[in-house]
């Protein structure tokens, strides 16, 4: 099956930037969509950003204008560029890949925004 591995998380100050990477074990070309989700303590997992097979994107209102999702099919990697980070962005970020009824998840990477 597909394996997704996130990386790039860490500690950053408010206003700073991070770029998360999600590397897939195989081609990501065939997925209907891929996305980044996040889950903070005591909260449900929420969709942060998604990108379709064709490259269209969508974002949660809370990150719109600050985050950018992109993908490199040749590298089988999806990215999440996070700018102007806020403390409320702190969460474990998970990569997701969807193929019709199938969903694949990475293990998550911690993002902490704190001064």
Helices and strands as residue ranges (DSSP letters): E 4-7, E 10-12, E 18-24, E 33-39, E 46-52, E 57-59, E 67-72, G 73-75, E 77-82, G 87-89, E 91-99, E 102-105, E 109-113
